[in-house]
């Protein structure tokens, strides 16, 4: 989906900013993206292929003299979108090394029990990573340094507590608030708006 391509580029920009600021040298700091397509494990495999394709194609384009400028322009457009709503100073786009970032990122992770039990992530080993999962990342699972959330699964039974568990973008993110981006369906947008109204009324 075009929105997934956009979300991945936004995440890569956030990771590039982190690498520029040398955050990766601190094992306690992380940059993460969560992709929550469905509870179906087949959909996780499909989205993992999408993500790897975007990353691989971008790396190839950035190494090619013919396509490099066109590829960088796509990142630059997303950079200016981030900068437009930023409350703080962001490094200039020219200072960010996108190709290096793609090379330093951890491989995308499929986090479910398709192959075996869900393994805990060693957050100290690696700075930037994309996580794809369903039920395994809904409840009781902490995603360190979450900046980009891509939530496209259905609302299911619409149980408020269950859907609220998907909302990992709420929390203590002031240190990197300029990099937080949320991609979700219109159904989810409407749900969270209604949920906030309900909370306020209570």
C-alpha positions as CSV (number, residue, x, y, z in Angstrom):
1,X,0.0,0.0,0.0
2,X,1.3,3.5,-0.7
3,X,0.7,4.5,2.9
4,X,3.0,1.7,4.0
5,X,5.7,3.0,1.7
6,X,5.3,6.5,3.2
7,X,5.3,5.2,6.8
8,X,8.5,3.2,6.2
9,X,10.3,6.3,4.7
10,X,9.2,8.4,7.7
11,X,10.6,5.8,10.1
12,X,13.9,5.6,8.2
13,X,14.2,9.4,8.4
14,X,13.6,9.2,12.2
15,X,16.3,6.5,12.4
16,X,18.7,8.6,10.2
17,X,18.2,11.5,12.7
18,X,19.0,9.2,15.5
19,X,22.2,7.9,13.9
20,X,23.2,11.5,13.1
21,X,22.7,12.4,16.8
22,X,24.8,9.3,17.6
23,X,21.9,7.9,19.7
24,X,22.8,4.4,18.5
25,X,25.9,4.5,20.6
26,X,23.7,4.4,23.7
27,X,22.4,0.8,24.2
28,X,19.5,2.2,26.2
29,X,18.1,4.2,23.2
30,X,16.1,2.7,20.4
31,X,14.0,3.6,17.3
32,X,11.1,1.3,16.4
33,X,8.2,1.1,14.0
34,X,5.2,-1.1,14.7
35,X,3.2,-2.7,11.8
36,X,-0.1,-4.2,13.1
37,X,-1.9,-5.5,9.9
38,X,-4.1,-8.3,11.4
39,X,-4.1,-11.2,13.8
40,X,-3.6,-13.5,10.8
41,X,0.0,-14.7,10.6
42,X,-0.3,-14.9,6.8
43,X,-0.8,-11.2,6.7
44,X,2.3,-10.8,8.8
45,X,4.3,-12.7,6.2
46,X,2.8,-10.6,3.4
47,X,3.6,-7.3,5.1
48,X,7.1,-8.4,6.0
49,X,7.6,-9.0,2.2
50,X,6.2,-5.5,1.5
51,X,8.6,-3.9,4.1
52,X,11.7,-5.8,2.8
53,X,10.8,-4.8,-0.8
54,X,10.6,-1.1,0.1
55,X,13.9,-1.2,2.0
56,X,15.8,-3.3,-0.6
57,X,14.4,-1.2,-3.6
58,X,15.4,2.0,-1.8
59,X,18.9,0.7,-1.1
60,X,19.4,-0.2,-4.8
61,X,18.0,3.1,-6.0
62,X,20.3,5.1,-3.7
63,X,23.3,3.3,-5.0
64,X,22.4,4.0,-8.6
65,X,23.5,7.2,-10.2
66,X,20.4,7.3,-12.4
67,X,17.8,6.9,-9.6
68,X,19.6,8.3,-6.6
69,X,18.2,11.9,-6.8
70,X,14.7,10.7,-7.5
71,X,14.8,8.4,-4.5
72,X,16.3,11.1,-2.2
73,X,13.5,13.4,-3.3
74,X,10.9,11.0,-1.9
75,X,12.7,11.1,1.5
76,X,13.0,14.9,1.3
77,X,9.3,15.3,0.8
78,X,8.6,13.3,4.0
79,X,11.3,15.2,5.8
80,X,9.7,18.6,5.1
81,X,6.3,17.1,6.2
82,X,8.0,16.2,9.6
83,X,9.7,19.5,9.8
84,X,6.4,21.4,9.2
85,X,4.9,20.1,12.5
86,X,8.1,19.9,14.5
87,X,8.4,21.8,17.8
88,X,12.2,21.4,17.9
89,X,15.2,21.8,15.7
90,X,15.8,18.9,13.3
91,X,19.1,18.3,11.5
92,X,19.1,19.6,7.9
93,X,18.1,16.9,5.4
94,X,21.6,17.2,3.7
95,X,23.2,16.0,7.0
96,X,21.2,12.8,7.0
97,X,22.7,9.7,5.5
98,X,19.8,7.6,4.3
99,X,21.8,4.8,2.6
100,X,24.0,4.3,5.7
101,X,20.8,4.2,7.9
102,X,19.4,1.4,5.7
103,X,22.6,-0.5,6.1
104,X,22.7,-0.1,9.9
105,X,19.1,-0.9,10.6
106,X,18.2,-4.3,12.1
107,X,16.3,-6.7,9.7
108,X,12.5,-6.4,10.1
109,X,11.1,-8.8,12.7
110,X,8.0,-11.0,12.4
111,X,6.8,-11.2,16.0
112,X,4.3,-14.1,16.3
113,X,4.3,-17.8,17.1
114,X,4.2,-19.0,13.5
115,X,7.6,-20.7,13.7
116,X,7.8,-21.2,17.5
117,X,7.1,-19.2,20.7
118,X,7.5,-15.5,20.6
119,X,11.1,-14.6,21.5
120,X,11.9,-11.5,23.6
121,X,13.7,-8.7,21.7
122,X,17.2,-7.8,22.9
123,X,16.7,-4.0,22.8
124,X,20.4,-3.4,23.7
125,X,21.5,-5.2,20.5
126,X,20.7,-2.9,17.6
127,X,19.2,0.6,17.5
128,X,16.5,0.7,14.7
129,X,14.0,-2.0,13.8
130,X,10.6,-2.6,12.3
131,X,8.3,-5.0,14.1
132,X,5.3,-6.8,12.4
133,X,2.9,-8.7,14.6
134,X,-0.7,-9.2,15.8
135,X,-1.8,-10.5,19.2
136,X,1.8,-10.9,20.3
137,X,2.4,-7.1,20.3
138,X,-1.1,-6.1,21.6
139,X,-0.9,-6.8,25.3
140,X,2.0,-6.6,27.8
141,X,4.7,-6.1,25.2
142,X,6.8,-3.0,25.4
143,X,8.1,-1.5,22.1
144,X,11.1,0.7,22.9
145,X,11.5,4.0,21.1
146,X,8.3,3.6,19.1
147,X,8.1,6.5,16.6
148,X,5.9,5.1,13.7
149,X,2.7,3.1,14.2
150,X,1.0,1.4,11.2
151,X,-2.4,0.1,12.3
152,X,-4.5,-1.4,9.6
153,X,-6.3,-4.3,11.2
154,X,-10.1,-4.3,11.6
155,X,-11.8,-3.2,14.8
156,X,-13.0,-6.7,15.5
157,X,-15.5,-6.9,18.4
158,X,-14.9,-3.2,19.2
159,X,-14.0,-3.9,22.8
160,X,-12.5,-0.7,24.1
161,X,-9.8,-2.2,26.3
162,X,-8.6,-4.5,23.4
163,X,-8.4,-1.7,20.9
164,X,-6.8,0.6,23.4
165,X,-4.0,-1.9,23.7
166,X,-3.2,-1.3,20.1
167,X,-2.6,2.4,20.8
168,X,1.1,2.1,21.6
169,X,1.6,5.7,20.3
170,X,0.2,7.0,23.6
171,X,2.8,7.3,26.3
172,X,6.0,9.0,27.4
173,X,7.6,10.1,24.1
174,X,8.5,13.7,24.7
175,X,12.2,13.1,23.9
176,X,11.3,12.3,20.3
177,X,7.8,13.7,19.9
178,X,8.7,15.3,16.6
179,X,9.2,11.9,14.9
180,X,6.0,10.3,16.0
181,X,3.7,9.5,13.1
182,X,0.5,7.4,13.2
183,X,-1.0,5.6,10.2
184,X,-4.5,4.1,10.8
185,X,-7.8,3.4,9.1
186,X,-10.7,5.8,9.2
187,X,-12.5,3.3,11.4
188,X,-9.7,3.5,14.0
189,X,-9.6,7.3,13.8
190,X,-13.3,7.5,14.5
191,X,-13.0,4.9,17.3
192,X,-10.3,6.8,19.2
193,X,-12.1,10.1,18.7
194,X,-15.3,8.6,20.2
195,X,-13.3,7.0,23.0
196,X,-11.8,10.3,24.0
197,X,-15.2,11.9,24.1
198,X,-16.5,9.0,26.3
199,X,-13.6,9.4,28.7
200,X,-14.2,13.2,28.9
201,X,-17.9,12.6,29.6
202,X,-17.2,10.1,32.3
